[in-house]
Amino acid sequence: MTPETLMLYHSPTSPNSRRVRIFLTEKDLKVPLVAVDLGRGEQHSEAYRAINPRGVVPTLVLEDGTAIGEVPAIMRCLDEAFPDKPLLGATPVDKGLIAMWERWAELEGFAAVMEGVRNKIPGLRGRAIAGPHDYEQIPALVDRSALRVKNFFADLNQRLGQVSYVAGGRYSAADITALATVDFAKALELSVPADHAALNRWYESVSSRPSAAA
Amino acid sequence: LKLYHSSGSPNSRRVRILIAEKDLDIELAPVDLGAKEEFSDAYRAINPRAVVPTHVLDNGTAIGEVPAIMRYLDEAYPKVPLLGATPKEKALITMWERRAELEGFALRRRAFDIYREMQRMRRTRLRRIRDQLSFALRSVLAHKSRTARENPHDCPNPPTGLLS
């Protein structure tokens, strides 16, 4: 497997696509990108559903045509195939711990923002959950999401008061998901409170890495 | 090695099935959810989210979250891999395990997809991956069978013999 034989189907505006783009940049992998036009509903086209039946971005396609969907699965593929600069850990213990913290950032942070956005934006009426099935928005979830994001920021601030990076002493995939969450939360007009000193310090540091622009 | 779990918790069961499939000797420490033992200071010290299961290593390192525990065990004891042995297998199994977890109700569709994937693999003689997918499917079916029955899904039935 070499980077140039892979293809990443993504959208420039999709926060889930950004998680993978930051990951690629950190590992210095030059994988060809193919943009999927979400505005025109291209993710629901037959051609795209053939590689991703859920109709969501991103998808990583290997040289033999194997399609890998789901951000943590794509990250796993890339970190195992290209073990230089590991972002998911190099030992069993680190792999377990980073999987735990990346999942924590995703389920308590990223997913909470996603729930708020998908239940709030008028353009997503009837599409409150991404994927092949239609779901109506539930307005009450918008307020609950705001509370969840607020709690996530407080918990993350406490965590970063004890360690330099989300999963411990080193930059990892958990930082990528947490960074994507903080930026995505701006769509809900939620920002990190000024008194969250550790979180603000971490955010400034990870945002200044070149990968943050990916 | 010690797994803090609850016998009535489906998330604990996912890890217990993996341990049994891999034939690992791991001490089980029950957490009494009925008595809200997961919220005790002692348990929160190893799992601040106050949920089961948690896997604790000899040096005290605590790993929470089912896919993270599975990842640790499969990497530390690779003899019977259930999460894949190559980068491609690991990615495919991570993807399907996650879809089974996040979209469990759409199980019959998933089962059919997995069945087709297994047929394809049989042809290409990738027996090992097939067995792993079969494991993933069986554990999901065991976990979600009631939900699946209650949510008939508009898709072809998986052919009989799938679960053999």
HADDOCK unambig.tbl for C-alpha pairs under 7 A between the chains (distance, minus, plus):
assign (segid A and resid 68 and name CA) (segid B and resid 91 and name CA) 6.67 0.50 0.50
assign (segid A and resid 68 and name CA) (segid B and resid 92 and name CA) 6.34 0.50 0.50
assign (segid A and resid 68 and name CA) (segid B and resid 95 and name CA) 6.88 0.50 0.50
assign (segid A and resid 69 and name CA) (segid B and resid 95 and name CA) 6.20 0.50 0.50
assign (segid A and resid 70 and name CA) (segid B and resid 95 and name CA) 5.81 0.50 0.50
assign (segid A and resid 73 and name CA) (segid B and resid 91 and name CA) 4.74 0.50 0.50
assign (segid A and resid 73 and name CA) (segid B and resid 92 and name CA) 6.98 0.50 0.50
assign (segid A and resid 73 and name CA) (segid B and resid 94 and name CA) 5.11 0.50 0.50
assign (segid A and resid 73 and name CA) (segid B and resid 95 and name CA) 5.13 0.50 0.50
assign (segid A and resid 74 and name CA) (segid B and resid 91 and name CA) 6.36 0.50 0.50
assign (segid A and resid 76 and name CA) (segid B and resid 90 and name CA) 6.98 0.50 0.50
assign (segid A and resid 76 and name CA) (segid B and resid 91 and name CA) 5.71 0.50 0.50
assign (segid A and resid 77 and name CA) (segid B and resid 87 and name CA) 5.11 0.50 0.50
assign (segid A and resid 77 and name CA) (segid B and resid 88 and name CA) 6.07 0.50 0.50
assign (segid A and resid 77 and name CA) (segid B and resid 90 and name CA) 6.70 0.50 0.50
assign (segid A and resid 77 and name CA) (segid B and resid 91 and name CA) 4.83 0.50 0.50
assign (segid A and resid 80 and name CA) (segid B and resid 87 and name CA) 5.03 0.50 0.50
assign (segid A and resid 81 and name CA) (segid B and resid 87 and name CA) 5.38 0.50 0.50
assign (segid A and resid 92 and name CA) (segid B and resid 72 and name CA) 5.08 0.50 0.50
assign (segid A and resid 92 and name CA) (segid B and resid 75 and name CA) 5.05 0.50 0.50
assign (segid A and resid 92 and name CA) (segid B and resid 76 and name CA) 5.32 0.50 0.50
assign (segid A and resid 93 and name CA) (segid B and resid 72 and name CA) 5.95 0.50 0.50
assign (segid A and resid 95 and name CA) (segid B and resid 71 and name CA) 6.85 0.50 0.50
assign (segid A and resid 95 and name CA) (segid B and resid 72 and name CA) 6.37 0.50 0.50
assign (segid A and resid 96 and name CA) (segid B and resid 63 and name CA) 6.58 0.50 0.50
assign (segid A and resid 96 and name CA) (segid B and resid 68 and name CA) 4.69 0.50 0.50
assign (segid A and resid 96 and name CA) (segid B and resid 69 and name CA) 6.09 0.50 0.50
assign (segid A and resid 96 and name CA) (segid B and resid 71 and name CA) 5.60 0.50 0.50
assign (segid A and resid 96 and name CA) (segid B and resid 72 and name CA) 4.53 0.50 0.50
assign (segid A and resid 97 and name CA) (segid B and resid 63 and name CA) 6.06 0.50 0.50
assign (segid A and resid 97 and name CA) (segid B and resid 68 and name CA) 6.80 0.50 0.50
assign (segid A and resid 99 and name CA) (segid B and resid 68 and name CA) 4.97 0.50 0.50
assign (segid A and resid 100 and name CA) (segid B and resid 63 and name CA) 6.85 0.50 0.50
assign (segid A and resid 100 and name CA) (segid B and resid 64 and name CA) 6.12 0.50 0.50
assign (segid A and resid 100 and name CA) (segid B and resid 65 and name CA) 5.71 0.50 0.50
assign (segid A and resid 100 and name CA) (segid B and resid 68 and name CA) 5.09 0.50 0.50
